[in-house]
Amino acid sequence: MNGKLIIVISVALMFVAVSCKKKEKEASSAPEINYNVTDAYSMLQTTHHTSDNLGVLWKDSSALAVFFDKPMKNSGSSYISAGTVKLNDSVLYYNSGVYSSYQLINITAPVKWSVSGTGTITPFDFTITPSYPKYTGGNILPDTCIKANGMTITVSGVSNTNQGVSLFLNSSSVNLSKYISGNGNGSVIFTTTDLATFNVNSNIYLQLMMSNYNTQSINGVVHSFVSTTSYQKIIWLK
């Protein structure tokens, strides 16, 4: 698994003979086969967010879902609609192929995904208890950084994942990314060259993202359910 957010879906041949007009009964959350996430035709994600501004923490949650016309591992895959998509009692907002929550949403465990379906995406209900990575190392992230010195980010306190950690460094006009593999604990360096186009005397935003994947077939179609932990730190660049 690379550090990027993988969005994929797959369709089983058994659906060729199955009518999509009636909603399928609720599927079991117990996986029967281990599927490769790159074979899936969807990614349905819940995320716990923490934003850290000089030690003041703000927490939020969000949901996102995307569906494709072919597995993400195939070139040329495109977003498609899957009808109405709900997480628990909240209908997700659909725009340009992406379903997302635009207000506070209940993602206390377990969560229930409901997809009305259209075309190759057949209807399903699915209840799952998300398994979120844990991160307790926000207190060692820097509050300030000197551009001329570059910046070393040490990530510690990651647990309950073996998918690694993606690090994103952003400003209003610049976006950089790094990746720590394995259990996600380690260090990365943003060099002076990396920071060259960032403006001094301004805030930059460091985001750590880590995910666990539960990929399986539901009524013959492979879907990937993603449990993500996001931690954003505001850093003053000198």
N, C-alpha and C positions, 0 to 999 in steps of 0.2 A: 504494500500500500504506500503510495507516495503521500506527501503532505497536503496535497490539494484536496479540496472538497470534491468528492467523486459523486456524480449525479448520473445514475444509470437505470434502465429497466428492461425486462424481457417478457416475451409472450410465449406460452406453451401451445402446441398444436391442438391440444384438446379443446381449446376455446373456439376453434373453427366451427364446431358442431353445437356450441352452446349458445342459447339465446341470451341477449343482453337486456331484454325488456323487463325482466323481473330482477329485483334486488336479491343478491345471494344472501343466504343466512350467515350469521356472524361466524368468522373463521376462528379456529383455535390459535392461540399465541405460541403453541409449542412447535418448534421447527422439526421437520422430519428429515431433511437433507441439508447438508452444508453447501450453500450456493456461493459462487464468486460474486462479489459486489459489482464487478464490471459487466456481469451478464444481466443485471436488473434493468428494467425499463422505467423505474421511478426512484426518486429519493424523497422521503418524507421525514422532515427534520424538526426536532424540538431543541431549543437552546436556552440554557441558563446564562444570563449576562451579568457581569459585574463591571462597573466603571469606577476607577480609583482616581480621585483628584486630591493629591496631597493627603492621602490617608482617609479621606471622606468617601465612603463606599455607597454606591447606588446600585440596586439590583433590579433586574427585570427578566422577563421571559418572552420568547417569540416562537412562532411556528412558520415553516416554509415547506412547500411541496412543489416538485416539478415532475413532469412526465414526458417521455420521449417516444418517437416513432420507431426507434430501433435501439439496441443496446449502446451505451455510451462508448464501449470499446470499438464500435464500428464508426468509421469516419462519416461525416455528413448527417449525424443524427440531429433532429430538430425538436423543439418544444411542441407539444400538442396539448389540447384541452382534455381534461378527464371529467368534465361536468362539474357538479357541485362537490366541493371538498370541505369537510368539517373536521375539526379537532374538538372532541367532547361536544359542547353545545355551541361552539363558535364556528361560523361560516368564514372560510378564508377568502380574502380579496384576490381576484384574478386580474393580472395585468401583464401583457406581453409574454405569456407562457409561464408565468410564475405565480403560484398561490402563496399568499403571505398574510400574517396577522398585522393589522394596522392599529390595534389597540391592545391593552393588557389582556392576556389570555391565560386561562387556567390550564397549566400543564402538570398539576400534581399527579403523582403516580397512583394507579395506572392511567394511561390515556387511551382514548378510543378514536381511531381514524375512520371516517365514513366517506366513501367515494361513490358518487352516483354512476360514474362511468360514461364513456362514449367511445365508439369505435373499438380499437384494440384494447383499451383500458376498460375491463369489465367491472361491474359493480362489486364492492366489497365493504364489509365492516371488519375492523381488526383492532383488538385490544392488546396493548403491550405495556409492560413496565419498563420505562427507559432506564438504561444503565449509564449514568453520566460520569465522565472522568472527574477526578477530584484535583483541585489546585489550591495549595495553601502557601505559596511562595511569593505572593504579591508584595509583601513587606520588604523584600530584598531588591525589588526593581528600582532603578534610579529615579529620582525626582527631577534631576537636572543632567545636562550633558553638554560638554564643550565640543563644538563642531570640529575644531582643529585637531582634537585628540581621537576622533572616532568614538565608537560606543560599543562596549562589551556587555551583552545581556546574558546573565546567568539564570537559567530556569531550574528551579528546585521545588520539591513539594508536589510533583505530579504523580498521581497514582490511579489505579483502576483503568489503565489503558495500555496497549502495546502498539498503538497506531502512530505515535510520535506527536509532536507539537508544531504547528505552523505559527510563525511570527510575522506580523505585518507592521511596517512602520509607515505612517501616513501623515501627510499635511494636506492643505487645501488643493495642492497641485501635484504632489509627488507620492508614489506608492512603491514600497519595496517589500520583498518577502524573503524569509529564510525558513529553514526547516531543521528540526532535531528529530532524528529517527528513534526507533525503539520505544523505551518507556517515556521519552520526552524530556528527561532531565539531562542538562548539559549546558553548553555555552555557545553563543554565536557572536560574531563581530560584524558590526556595521562600520565599514572603513570610512576614512575621510573622503574617499572617492564616492562611496555610497551616499554620503551626506552632502555632497557638493551642491546639489540643487535645492537643499532645504534652506530656509531663511533663518538667520540667527535672531535672537530676541523674540521668539515666537513659540507657541505650543506645537508639539508634535505628538502623535498618538501611537502608542505601541499596543498592539492587540495580540494576545495569545489565544489560539483556538485548538481544541483537542476534541476528538470524536470517537465514539464507539459505533460499530455497524452491526445491525441484525438483518441479514438478508435471507429471504426464504420465499417459497412459492405459496401463494394464497389462491385457492381455487384454480390452480394451474398457471398463474402469472407470477413471475418473480418480482418482488418489490424490496427495496432497501430502506430500513428505518434507522435513522441516525440520531444519536443522543450526543449533543455537543455542549461543551463548556467554553465560554468566552470570557476573557479577562482583559479589560482595556485600561491602560495606565497613561495618564497625561504627563508628558515630560517637557520641561522648559529647556529649549536649545539655546546655549550661549554662543 
